[in-house]
Amino acid sequence: MADKREILTAEQLDAMTPDERAQAFRDRIITRPDELPEDFREKIYDRAQQLGAEHADRS
C-alpha cells in the first residue's frame, strides 16, 4: 500500500533549486498500481472498464 508522501507547498517549491524541484516531482511519481490507495485504484479500474465498453460499443 502507498505510504503517505509529503505534500509540498508552493513556498517550499519556490525555495528549491530547479534540480531539487525536478527531483521532488520524480520522487512523487507512482508507477506501480499497488502503490496507489485501494479506493483510488478501484476508481481508475472502473473508469477504464467503462471507457473500454464505450469504445467497444462504437466499433
PDBQT receptor file of N, H, CA, C and O in Angstrom, charges set to zero:
ATOM      1  N   MET A   1       0.843  -1.184   0.000  1.00  0.00    +0.000 N 
ATOM      2  CA  MET A   1       0.000   0.000   0.000  1.00  0.00    +0.000 C 
ATOM      3  C   MET A   1       0.877   1.233   0.000  1.00  0.00    +0.000 C 
ATOM      4  O   MET A   1       2.023   1.192   0.449  1.00  0.00    +0.000 OA
ATOM      5  N   ALA A   2       0.358   2.283  -0.484  1.00  0.00    +0.000 N 
ATOM      6  H   ALA A   2      -0.573   2.316  -0.849  1.00  0.00    +0.000 HD
ATOM      7  CA  ALA A   2       1.128   3.521  -0.612  1.00  0.00    +0.000 C 
ATOM      8  C   ALA A   2       1.417   4.129   0.748  1.00  0.00    +0.000 C 
ATOM      9  O   ALA A   2       0.578   4.113   1.649  1.00  0.00    +0.000 OA
ATOM     10  N   ASP A   3       2.617   4.662   0.874  1.00  0.00    +0.000 N 
ATOM     11  H   ASP A   3       3.298   4.675   0.142  1.00  0.00    +0.000 HD
ATOM     12  CA  ASP A   3       2.919   5.430   2.072  1.00  0.00    +0.000 C 
ATOM     13  C   ASP A   3       2.471   6.861   1.812  1.00  0.00    +0.000 C 
ATOM     14  O   ASP A   3       2.322   7.279   0.664  1.00  0.00    +0.000 OA
ATOM     15  N   LYS A   4       2.260   7.600   2.886  1.00  0.00    +0.000 N 
ATOM     16  H   LYS A   4       2.382   7.260   3.818  1.00  0.00    +0.000 HD
ATOM     17  CA  LYS A   4       1.840   8.997   2.738  1.00  0.00    +0.000 C 
ATOM     18  C   LYS A   4       3.041   9.821   2.309  1.00  0.00    +0.000 C 
ATOM     19  O   LYS A   4       4.042   9.905   3.021  1.00  0.00    +0.000 OA
ATOM     20  N   ARG A   5       2.929  10.419   1.152  1.00  0.00    +0.000 N 
ATOM     21  H   ARG A   5       2.117  10.351   0.574  1.00  0.00    +0.000 HD
ATOM     22  CA  ARG A   5       4.003  11.294   0.681  1.00  0.00    +0.000 C 
ATOM     23  C   ARG A   5       3.719  12.709   1.152  1.00  0.00    +0.000 C 
ATOM     24  O   ARG A   5       2.573  13.158   1.168  1.00  0.00    +0.000 OA
ATOM     25  N   GLU A   6       4.779  13.399   1.532  1.00  0.00    +0.000 N 
ATOM     26  H   GLU A   6       5.710  13.034   1.518  1.00  0.00    +0.000 HD
ATOM     27  CA  GLU A   6       4.648  14.784   1.994  1.00  0.00    +0.000 C 
ATOM     28  C   GLU A   6       4.134  15.655   0.849  1.00  0.00    +0.000 C 
ATOM     29  O   GLU A   6       4.616  15.566  -0.280  1.00  0.00    +0.000 OA
ATOM     30  N   ILE A   7       3.172  16.478   1.152  1.00  0.00    +0.000 N 
ATOM     31  H   ILE A   7       2.781  16.551   2.069  1.00  0.00    +0.000 HD
ATOM     32  CA  ILE A   7       2.668  17.439   0.183  1.00  0.00    +0.000 C 
ATOM     33  C   ILE A   7       3.571  18.662   0.233  1.00  0.00    +0.000 C 
ATOM     34  O   ILE A   7       3.847  19.206   1.302  1.00  0.00    +0.000 OA
ATOM     35  N   LEU A   8       4.017  19.078  -0.923  1.00  0.00    +0.000 N 
ATOM     36  H   LEU A   8       3.792  18.636  -1.791  1.00  0.00    +0.000 HD
ATOM     37  CA  LEU A   8       4.886  20.254  -0.995  1.00  0.00    +0.000 C 
ATOM     38  C   LEU A   8       4.052  21.493  -1.292  1.00  0.00    +0.000 C 
ATOM     39  O   LEU A   8       3.160  21.470  -2.139  1.00  0.00    +0.000 OA
ATOM     40  N   THR A   9       4.349  22.549  -0.597  1.00  0.00    +0.000 N 
ATOM     41  H   THR A   9       5.074  22.567   0.092  1.00  0.00    +0.000 HD
ATOM     42  CA  THR A   9       3.652  23.815  -0.825  1.00  0.00    +0.000 C 
ATOM     43  C   THR A   9       4.391  24.597  -1.907  1.00  0.00    +0.000 C 
ATOM     44  O   THR A   9       5.538  24.294  -2.238  1.00  0.00    +0.000 OA
ATOM     45  N   ALA A  10       3.724  25.593  -2.444  1.00  0.00    +0.000 N 
ATOM     46  H   ALA A  10       2.792  25.839  -2.175  1.00  0.00    +0.000 HD
ATOM     47  CA  ALA A  10       4.356  26.470  -3.425  1.00  0.00    +0.000 C 
ATOM     48  C   ALA A  10       5.573  27.151  -2.809  1.00  0.00    +0.000 C 
ATOM     49  O   ALA A  10       6.592  27.332  -3.476  1.00  0.00    +0.000 OA
ATOM     50  N   GLU A  11       5.467  27.521  -1.559  1.00  0.00    +0.000 N 
ATOM     51  H   GLU A  11       4.639  27.374  -1.018  1.00  0.00    +0.000 HD
ATOM     52  CA  GLU A  11       6.591  28.171  -0.888  1.00  0.00    +0.000 C 
ATOM     53  C   GLU A  11       7.801  27.243  -0.819  1.00  0.00    +0.000 C 
ATOM     54  O   GLU A  11       8.933  27.672  -1.045  1.00  0.00    +0.000 OA
ATOM     55  N   GLN A  12       7.557  25.959  -0.504  1.00  0.00    +0.000 N 
ATOM     56  H   GLN A  12       6.638  25.610  -0.320  1.00  0.00    +0.000 HD
ATOM     57  CA  GLN A  12       8.658  25.001  -0.459  1.00  0.00    +0.000 C 
ATOM     58  C   GLN A  12       9.273  24.804  -1.848  1.00  0.00    +0.000 C 
ATOM     59  O   GLN A  12      10.495  24.759  -1.996  1.00  0.00    +0.000 OA
ATOM     60  N   LEU A  13       8.419  24.690  -2.849  1.00  0.00    +0.000 N 
ATOM     61  H   LEU A  13       7.427  24.727  -2.728  1.00  0.00    +0.000 HD
ATOM     62  CA  LEU A  13       8.921  24.518  -4.219  1.00  0.00    +0.000 C 
ATOM     63  C   LEU A  13       9.724  25.732  -4.667  1.00  0.00    +0.000 C 
ATOM     64  O   LEU A  13      10.759  25.589  -5.319  1.00  0.00    +0.000 OA
ATOM     65  N   ASP A  14       9.251  26.922  -4.321  1.00  0.00    +0.000 N 
ATOM     66  H   ASP A  14       8.410  27.038  -3.792  1.00  0.00    +0.000 HD
ATOM     67  CA  ASP A  14       9.962  28.152  -4.686  1.00  0.00    +0.000 C 
ATOM     68  C   ASP A  14      11.346  28.224  -4.048  1.00  0.00    +0.000 C 
ATOM     69  O   ASP A  14      12.267  28.813  -4.614  1.00  0.00    +0.000 OA
ATOM     70  N   ALA A  15      11.489  27.621  -2.867  1.00  0.00    +0.000 N 
ATOM     71  H   ALA A  15      10.741  27.142  -2.408  1.00  0.00    +0.000 HD
ATOM     72  CA  ALA A  15      12.759  27.672  -2.154  1.00  0.00    +0.000 C 
ATOM     73  C   ALA A  15      13.771  26.668  -2.708  1.00  0.00    +0.000 C 
ATOM     74  O   ALA A  15      14.949  26.716  -2.352  1.00  0.00    +0.000 OA
ATOM     75  N   MET A  16      13.326  25.773  -3.563  1.00  0.00    +0.000 N 
ATOM     76  H   MET A  16      12.369  25.734  -3.852  1.00  0.00    +0.000 HD
ATOM     77  CA  MET A  16      14.208  24.738  -4.110  1.00  0.00    +0.000 C 
ATOM     78  C   MET A  16      14.912  25.225  -5.369  1.00  0.00    +0.000 C 
ATOM     79  O   MET A  16      14.444  26.119  -6.073  1.00  0.00    +0.000 OA
ATOM     80  N   THR A  17      16.048  24.603  -5.621  1.00  0.00    +0.000 N 
ATOM     81  H   THR A  17      16.429  23.876  -5.050  1.00  0.00    +0.000 HD
ATOM     82  CA  THR A  17      16.720  24.830  -6.902  1.00  0.00    +0.000 C 
ATOM     83  C   THR A  17      15.918  24.082  -7.967  1.00  0.00    +0.000 C 
ATOM     84  O   THR A  17      15.115  23.210  -7.635  1.00  0.00    +0.000 OA
ATOM     85  N   PRO A  18      16.125  24.411  -9.238  1.00  0.00    +0.000 N 
ATOM     86  CA  PRO A  18      15.426  23.673 -10.290  1.00  0.00    +0.000 C 
ATOM     87  C   PRO A  18      15.674  22.152 -10.226  1.00  0.00    +0.000 C 
ATOM     88  O   PRO A  18      14.758  21.361 -10.450  1.00  0.00    +0.000 OA
ATOM     89  N   ASP A  19      16.905  21.759  -9.923  1.00  0.00    +0.000 N 
ATOM     90  H   ASP A  19      17.649  22.401  -9.742  1.00  0.00    +0.000 HD
ATOM     91  CA  ASP A  19      17.205  20.329  -9.813  1.00  0.00    +0.000 C 
ATOM     92  C   ASP A  19      16.479  19.685  -8.633  1.00  0.00    +0.000 C 
ATOM     93  O   ASP A  19      15.969  18.571  -8.750  1.00  0.00    +0.000 OA
ATOM     94  N   GLU A  20      16.432  20.381  -7.501  1.00  0.00    +0.000 N 
ATOM     95  H   GLU A  20      16.847  21.286  -7.406  1.00  0.00    +0.000 HD
ATOM     96  CA  GLU A  20      15.715  19.847  -6.334  1.00  0.00    +0.000 C 
ATOM     97  C   GLU A  20      14.223  19.723  -6.626  1.00  0.00    +0.000 C 
ATOM     98  O   GLU A  20      13.587  18.742  -6.240  1.00  0.00    +0.000 OA
ATOM     99  N   ARG A  21      13.679  20.707  -7.299  1.00  0.00    +0.000 N 
ATOM    100  H   ARG A  21      14.196  21.504  -7.612  1.00  0.00    +0.000 HD
ATOM    101  CA  ARG A  21      12.256  20.697  -7.650  1.00  0.00    +0.000 C 
ATOM    102  C   ARG A  21      11.951  19.523  -8.592  1.00  0.00    +0.000 C 
ATOM    103  O   ARG A  21      10.962  18.813  -8.409  1.00  0.00    +0.000 OA
ATOM    104  N   ALA A  22      12.797  19.331  -9.585  1.00  0.00    +0.000 N 
ATOM    105  H   ALA A  22      13.601  19.908  -9.734  1.00  0.00    +0.000 HD
ATOM    106  CA  ALA A  22      12.605  18.219 -10.518  1.00  0.00    +0.000 C 
ATOM    107  C   ALA A  22      12.683  16.882  -9.788  1.00  0.00    +0.000 C 
ATOM    108  O   ALA A  22      11.894  15.976 -10.055  1.00  0.00    +0.000 OA
ATOM    109  N   GLN A  23      13.635  16.764  -8.870  1.00  0.00    +0.000 N 
ATOM    110  H   GLN A  23      14.276  17.500  -8.653  1.00  0.00    +0.000 HD
ATOM    111  CA  GLN A  23      13.763  15.520  -8.109  1.00  0.00    +0.000 C 
ATOM    112  C   GLN A  23      12.551  15.303  -7.209  1.00  0.00    +0.000 C 
ATOM    113  O   GLN A  23      12.086  14.172  -7.066  1.00  0.00    +0.000 OA
ATOM    114  N   ALA A  24      12.035  16.362  -6.604  1.00  0.00    +0.000 N 
ATOM    115  H   ALA A  24      12.412  17.281  -6.720  1.00  0.00    +0.000 HD
ATOM    116  CA  ALA A  24      10.849  16.238  -5.750  1.00  0.00    +0.000 C 
ATOM    117  C   ALA A  24       9.667  15.703  -6.550  1.00  0.00    +0.000 C 
ATOM    118  O   ALA A  24       8.903  14.880  -6.047  1.00  0.00    +0.000 OA
ATOM    119  N   PHE A  25       9.507  16.161  -7.787  1.00  0.00    +0.000 N 
ATOM    120  H   PHE A  25      10.127  16.830  -8.196  1.00  0.00    +0.000 HD
ATOM    121  CA  PHE A  25       8.426  15.656  -8.633  1.00  0.00    +0.000 C 
ATOM    122  C   PHE A  25       8.681  14.207  -9.019  1.00  0.00    +0.000 C 
ATOM    123  O   PHE A  25       7.768  13.382  -8.974  1.00  0.00    +0.000 OA
ATOM    124  N   ARG A  26       9.926  13.887  -9.402  1.00  0.00    +0.000 N 
ATOM    125  H   ARG A  26      10.668  14.557  -9.439  1.00  0.00    +0.000 HD
ATOM    126  CA  ARG A  26      10.243  12.500  -9.773  1.00  0.00    +0.000 C 
ATOM    127  C   ARG A  26       9.986  11.554  -8.604  1.00  0.00    +0.000 C 
ATOM    128  O   ARG A  26       9.516  10.434  -8.804  1.00  0.00    +0.000 OA
ATOM    129  N   ASP A  27      10.287  11.993  -7.395  1.00  0.00    +0.000 N 
ATOM    130  H   ASP A  27      10.668  12.903  -7.232  1.00  0.00    +0.000 HD
ATOM    131  CA  ASP A  27      10.094  11.158  -6.204  1.00  0.00    +0.000 C 
ATOM    132  C   ASP A  27       8.621  10.860  -5.935  1.00  0.00    +0.000 C 
ATOM    133  O   ASP A  27       8.297   9.904  -5.231  1.00  0.00    +0.000 OA
ATOM    134  N   ARG A  28       7.740  11.669  -6.487  1.00  0.00    +0.000 N 
ATOM    135  H   ARG A  28       8.002  12.446  -7.059  1.00  0.00    +0.000 HD
ATOM    136  CA  ARG A  28       6.315  11.515  -6.216  1.00  0.00    +0.000 C 
ATOM    137  C   ARG A  28       5.549  10.825  -7.347  1.00  0.00    +0.000 C 
ATOM    138  O   ARG A  28       4.331  10.666  -7.260  1.00  0.00    +0.000 OA
ATOM    139  N   ILE A  29       6.242  10.421  -8.390  1.00  0.00    +0.000 N 
ATOM    140  H   ILE A  29       7.231  10.550  -8.461  1.00  0.00    +0.000 HD
ATOM    141  CA  ILE A  29       5.594   9.716  -9.483  1.00  0.00    +0.000 C 
ATOM    142  C   ILE A  29       5.384   8.264  -9.077  1.00  0.00    +0.000 C 
ATOM    143  O   ILE A  29       6.317   7.577  -8.662  1.00  0.00    +0.000 OA
ATOM    144  N   ILE A  30       4.160   7.818  -9.204  1.00  0.00    +0.000 N 
ATOM    145  H   ILE A  30       3.402   8.376  -9.541  1.00  0.00    +0.000 HD
ATOM    146  CA  ILE A  30       3.816   6.439  -8.864  1.00  0.00    +0.000 C 
ATOM    147  C   ILE A  30       3.693   5.651 -10.161  1.00  0.00    +0.000 C 
ATOM    148  O   ILE A  30       2.922   6.015 -11.049  1.00  0.00    +0.000 OA
ATOM    149  N   THR A  31       4.459   4.568 -10.262  1.00  0.00    +0.000 N 
ATOM    150  H   THR A  31       5.084   4.272  -9.540  1.00  0.00    +0.000 HD
ATOM    151  CA  THR A  31       4.437   3.755 -11.475  1.00  0.00    +0.000 C 
ATOM    152  C   THR A  31       3.865   2.361 -11.249  1.00  0.00    +0.000 C 
ATOM    153  O   THR A  31       3.656   1.617 -12.208  1.00  0.00    +0.000 OA
ATOM    154  N   ARG A  32       3.613   2.002 -10.009  1.00  0.00    +0.000 N 
ATOM    155  H   ARG A  32       3.783   2.606  -9.230  1.00  0.00    +0.000 HD
ATOM    156  CA  ARG A  32       3.065   0.675  -9.698  1.00  0.00    +0.000 C 
ATOM    157  C   ARG A  32       1.677   0.847  -9.095  1.00  0.00    +0.000 C 
ATOM    158  O   ARG A  32       1.514   1.550  -8.098  1.00  0.00    +0.000 OA
ATOM    159  N   PRO A  33       0.675   0.208  -9.696  1.00  0.00    +0.000 N 
ATOM    160  CA  PRO A  33      -0.694   0.347  -9.185  1.00  0.00    +0.000 C 
ATOM    161  C   PRO A  33      -0.839  -0.015  -7.705  1.00  0.00    +0.000 C 
ATOM    162  O   PRO A  33      -1.660   0.580  -7.007  1.00  0.00    +0.000 OA
ATOM    163  N   ASP A  34      -0.062  -0.972  -7.222  1.00  0.00    +0.000 N 
ATOM    164  H   ASP A  34       0.604  -1.455  -7.790  1.00  0.00    +0.000 HD
ATOM    165  CA  ASP A  34      -0.190  -1.362  -5.819  1.00  0.00    +0.000 C 
ATOM    166  C   ASP A  34       0.297  -0.284  -4.855  1.00  0.00    +0.000 C 
ATOM    167  O   ASP A  34       0.100  -0.405  -3.646  1.00  0.00    +0.000 OA
ATOM    168  N   GLU A  35       0.929   0.766  -5.373  1.00  0.00    +0.000 N 
ATOM    169  H   GLU A  35       1.089   0.864  -6.355  1.00  0.00    +0.000 HD
ATOM    170  CA  GLU A  35       1.355   1.882  -4.528  1.00  0.00    +0.000 C 
ATOM    171  C   GLU A  35       0.247   2.919  -4.344  1.00  0.00    +0.000 C 
ATOM    172  O   GLU A  35       0.373   3.827  -3.522  1.00  0.00    +0.000 OA
ATOM    173  N   LEU A  36      -0.838   2.783  -5.110  1.00  0.00    +0.000 N 
ATOM    174  H   LEU A  36      -0.941   2.046  -5.777  1.00  0.00    +0.000 HD
ATOM    175  CA  LEU A  36      -1.970   3.712  -5.003  1.00  0.00    +0.000 C 
ATOM    176  C   LEU A  36      -2.918   3.258  -3.900  1.00  0.00    +0.000 C 
ATOM    177  O   LEU A  36      -3.009   2.060  -3.630  1.00  0.00    +0.000 OA
ATOM    178  N   PRO A  37      -3.621   4.178  -3.261  1.00  0.00    +0.000 N 
ATOM    179  CA  PRO A  37      -4.645   3.778  -2.304  1.00  0.00    +0.000 C 
ATOM    180  C   PRO A  37      -5.692   2.901  -3.010  1.00  0.00    +0.000 C 
ATOM    181  O   PRO A  37      -6.075   3.178  -4.147  1.00  0.00    +0.000 OA
ATOM    182  N   GLU A  38      -6.143   1.862  -2.339  1.00  0.00    +0.000 N 
ATOM    183  H   GLU A  38      -5.832   1.637  -1.415  1.00  0.00    +0.000 HD
ATOM    184  CA  GLU A  38      -7.047   0.888  -2.957  1.00  0.00    +0.000 C 
ATOM    185  C   GLU A  38      -8.312   1.526  -3.528  1.00  0.00    +0.000 C 
ATOM    186  O   GLU A  38      -8.731   1.169  -4.629  1.00  0.00    +0.000 OA
ATOM    187  N   ASP A  39      -8.927   2.460  -2.804  1.00  0.00    +0.000 N 
ATOM    188  H   ASP A  39      -8.586   2.750  -1.910  1.00  0.00    +0.000 HD
ATOM    189  CA  ASP A  39     -10.163   3.069  -3.302  1.00  0.00    +0.000 C 
ATOM    190  C   ASP A  39      -9.915   3.870  -4.581  1.00  0.00    +0.000 C 
ATOM    191  O   ASP A  39     -10.750   3.867  -5.485  1.00  0.00    +0.000 OA
ATOM    192  N   PHE A  40      -8.788   4.544  -4.659  1.00  0.00    +0.000 N 
ATOM    193  H   PHE A  40      -8.110   4.545  -3.925  1.00  0.00    +0.000 HD
ATOM    194  CA  PHE A  40      -8.452   5.301  -5.863  1.00  0.00    +0.000 C 
ATOM    195  C   PHE A  40      -8.162   4.354  -7.026  1.00  0.00    +0.000 C 
ATOM    196  O   PHE A  40      -8.584   4.599  -8.156  1.00  0.00    +0.000 OA
ATOM    197  N   ARG A  41      -7.445   3.278  -6.741  1.00  0.00    +0.000 N 
ATOM    198  H   ARG A  41      -7.102   3.078  -5.823  1.00  0.00    +0.000 HD
ATOM    199  CA  ARG A  41      -7.122   2.284  -7.763  1.00  0.00    +0.000 C 
ATOM    200  C   ARG A  41      -8.399   1.662  -8.331  1.00  0.00    +0.000 C 
ATOM    201  O   ARG A  41      -8.505   1.449  -9.538  1.00  0.00    +0.000 OA
ATOM    202  N   GLU A  42      -9.356   1.375  -7.468  1.00  0.00    +0.000 N 
ATOM    203  H   GLU A  42      -9.270   1.548  -6.487  1.00  0.00    +0.000 HD
ATOM    204  CA  GLU A  42     -10.634   0.812  -7.928  1.00  0.00    +0.000 C 
ATOM    205  C   GLU A  42     -11.370   1.793  -8.839  1.00  0.00    +0.000 C 
ATOM    206  O   GLU A  42     -11.958   1.382  -9.840  1.00  0.00    +0.000 OA
ATOM    207  N   LYS A  43     -11.344   3.078  -8.506  1.00  0.00    +0.000 N 
ATOM    208  H   LYS A  43     -10.866   3.412  -7.693  1.00  0.00    +0.000 HD
ATOM    209  CA  LYS A  43     -11.989   4.085  -9.355  1.00  0.00    +0.000 C 
ATOM    210  C   LYS A  43     -11.341   4.114 -10.740  1.00  0.00    +0.000 C 
ATOM    211  O   LYS A  43     -12.030   4.220 -11.754  1.00  0.00    +0.000 OA
ATOM    212  N   ILE A  44     -10.021   4.021 -10.771  1.00  0.00    +0.000 N 
ATOM    213  H   ILE A  44      -9.461   3.935  -9.947  1.00  0.00    +0.000 HD
ATOM    214  CA  ILE A  44      -9.312   4.028 -12.051  1.00  0.00    +0.000 C 
ATOM    215  C   ILE A  44      -9.700   2.799 -12.875  1.00  0.00    +0.000 C 
ATOM    216  O   ILE A  44     -10.002   2.921 -14.062  1.00  0.00    +0.000 OA
ATOM    217  N   TYR A  45      -9.694   1.625 -12.256  1.00  0.00    +0.000 N 
ATOM    218  H   TYR A  45      -9.449   1.526 -11.292  1.00  0.00    +0.000 HD
ATOM    219  CA  TYR A  45     -10.046   0.398 -12.972  1.00  0.00    +0.000 C 
ATOM    220  C   TYR A  45     -11.493   0.444 -13.460  1.00  0.00    +0.000 C 
ATOM    221  O   TYR A  45     -11.784   0.045 -14.587  1.00  0.00    +0.000 OA
ATOM    222  N   ASP A  46     -12.394   0.929 -12.614  1.00  0.00    +0.000 N 
ATOM    223  H   ASP A  46     -12.158   1.254 -11.698  1.00  0.00    +0.000 HD
ATOM    224  CA  ASP A  46     -13.807   1.031 -13.017  1.00  0.00    +0.000 C 
ATOM    225  C   ASP A  46     -13.961   1.959 -14.215  1.00  0.00    +0.000 C 
ATOM    226  O   ASP A  46     -14.698   1.655 -15.152  1.00  0.00    +0.000 OA
ATOM    227  N   ARG A  47     -13.269   3.084 -14.182  1.00  0.00    +0.000 N 
ATOM    228  H   ARG A  47     -12.670   3.331 -13.420  1.00  0.00    +0.000 HD
ATOM    229  CA  ARG A  47     -13.354   4.047 -15.292  1.00  0.00    +0.000 C 
ATOM    230  C   ARG A  47     -12.749   3.452 -16.566  1.00  0.00    +0.000 C 
ATOM    231  O   ARG A  47     -13.280   3.655 -17.658  1.00  0.00    +0.000 OA
ATOM    232  N   ALA A  48     -11.659   2.731 -16.433  1.00  0.00    +0.000 N 
ATOM    233  H   ALA A  48     -11.227   2.566 -15.547  1.00  0.00    +0.000 HD
ATOM    234  CA  ALA A  48     -11.038   2.103 -17.602  1.00  0.00    +0.000 C 
ATOM    235  C   ALA A  48     -11.986   1.082 -18.227  1.00  0.00    +0.000 C 
ATOM    236  O   ALA A  48     -12.090   1.006 -19.451  1.00  0.00    +0.000 OA
ATOM    237  N   GLN A  49     -12.671   0.304 -17.407  1.00  0.00    +0.000 N 
ATOM    238  H   GLN A  49     -12.586   0.366 -16.412  1.00  0.00    +0.000 HD
ATOM    239  CA  GLN A  49     -13.637  -0.661 -17.933  1.00  0.00    +0.000 C 
ATOM    240  C   GLN A  49     -14.788   0.054 -18.630  1.00  0.00    +0.000 C 
ATOM    241  O   GLN A  49     -15.235  -0.379 -19.692  1.00  0.00    +0.000 OA
ATOM    242  N   GLN A  50     -15.267   1.138 -18.044  1.00  0.00    +0.000 N 
ATOM    243  H   GLN A  50     -14.904   1.490 -17.181  1.00  0.00    +0.000 HD
ATOM    244  CA  GLN A  50     -16.347   1.911 -18.640  1.00  0.00    +0.000 C 
ATOM    245  C   GLN A  50     -15.922   2.471 -19.997  1.00  0.00    +0.000 C 
ATOM    246  O   GLN A  50     -16.666   2.369 -20.972  1.00  0.00    +0.000 OA
ATOM    247  N   LEU A  51     -14.742   3.055 -20.061  1.00  0.00    +0.000 N 
ATOM    248  H   LEU A  51     -14.137   3.138 -19.269  1.00  0.00    +0.000 HD
ATOM    249  CA  LEU A  51     -14.239   3.603 -21.318  1.00  0.00    +0.000 C 
ATOM    250  C   LEU A  51     -14.039   2.505 -22.358  1.00  0.00    +0.000 C 
ATOM    251  O   LEU A  51     -14.333   2.700 -23.538  1.00  0.00    +0.000 OA
ATOM    252  N   GLY A  52     -13.538   1.348 -21.916  1.00  0.00    +0.000 N 
ATOM    253  H   GLY A  52     -13.299   1.190 -20.957  1.00  0.00    +0.000 HD
ATOM    254  CA  GLY A  52     -13.375   0.224 -22.833  1.00  0.00    +0.000 C 
ATOM    255  C   GLY A  52     -14.705  -0.234 -23.415  1.00  0.00    +0.000 C 
ATOM    256  O   GLY A  52     -14.805  -0.513 -24.609  1.00  0.00    +0.000 OA
ATOM    257  N   ALA A  53     -15.722  -0.309 -22.569  1.00  0.00    +0.000 N 
ATOM    258  H   ALA A  53     -15.641  -0.083 -21.598  1.00  0.00    +0.000 HD
ATOM    259  CA  ALA A  53     -17.050  -0.720 -23.034  1.00  0.00    +0.000 C 
ATOM    260  C   ALA A  53     -17.618   0.309 -23.992  1.00  0.00    +0.000 C 
ATOM    261  O   ALA A  53     -18.216  -0.063 -25.001  1.00  0.00    +0.000 OA
ATOM    262  N   GLU A  54     -17.448   1.602 -23.706  1.00  0.00    +0.000 N 
ATOM    263  H   GLU A  54     -16.962   1.905 -22.886  1.00  0.00    +0.000 HD
ATOM    264  CA  GLU A  54     -17.927   2.643 -24.599  1.00  0.00    +0.000 C 
ATOM    265  C   GLU A  54     -17.228   2.567 -25.952  1.00  0.00    +0.000 C 
ATOM    266  O   GLU A  54     -17.856   2.754 -26.994  1.00  0.00    +0.000 OA
ATOM    267  N   HIS A  55     -15.942   2.294 -25.931  1.00  0.00    +0.000 N 
ATOM    268  H   HIS A  55     -15.432   2.142 -25.084  1.00  0.00    +0.000 HD
ATOM    269  CA  HIS A  55     -15.184   2.196 -27.183  1.00  0.00    +0.000 C 
ATOM    270  C   HIS A  55     -15.653   0.970 -27.983  1.00  0.00    +0.000 C 
ATOM    271  O   HIS A  55     -15.794   1.038 -29.204  1.00  0.00    +0.000 OA
ATOM    272  N   ALA A  56     -15.889  -0.130 -27.297  1.00  0.00    +0.000 N 
ATOM    273  H   ALA A  56     -15.774  -0.185 -26.305  1.00  0.00    +0.000 HD
ATOM    274  CA  ALA A  56     -16.341  -1.345 -27.977  1.00  0.00    +0.000 C 
ATOM    275  C   ALA A  56     -17.712  -1.122 -28.608  1.00  0.00    +0.000 C 
ATOM    276  O   ALA A  56     -17.990  -1.649 -29.686  1.00  0.00    +0.000 OA
ATOM    277  N   ASP A  57     -18.567  -0.350 -27.951  1.00  0.00    +0.000 N 
ATOM    278  H   ASP A  57     -18.342   0.078 -27.076  1.00  0.00    +0.000 HD
ATOM    279  CA  ASP A  57     -19.902  -0.063 -28.485  1.00  0.00    +0.000 C 
ATOM    280  C   ASP A  57     -19.835   0.748 -29.770  1.00  0.00    +0.000 C 
ATOM    281  O   ASP A  57     -20.709   0.629 -30.628  1.00  0.00    +0.000 OA
ATOM    282  N   ARG A  58     -18.791   1.582 -29.909  1.00  0.00    +0.000 N 
ATOM    283  H   ARG A  58     -18.080   1.679 -29.213  1.00  0.00    +0.000 HD
ATOM    284  CA  ARG A  58     -18.648   2.434 -31.088  1.00  0.00    +0.000 C 
ATOM    285  C   ARG A  58     -17.990   1.706 -32.270  1.00  0.00    +0.000 C 
ATOM    286  O   ARG A  58     -18.033   2.183 -33.404  1.00  0.00    +0.000 OA
ATOM    287  N   SER A  59     -17.398   0.575 -31.995  1.00  0.00    +0.000 N 
ATOM    288  H   SER A  59     -17.363   0.188 -31.074  1.00  0.00    +0.000 HD
ATOM    289  CA  SER A  59     -16.693  -0.153 -33.058  1.00  0.00    +0.000 C 
ATOM    290  C   SER A  59     -17.623  -0.978 -33.913  1.00  0.00    +0.000 C 
ATOM    291  O   SER A  59     -17.175  -1.645 -34.846  1.00  0.00    +0.000 OA
TER     292      SER A  59
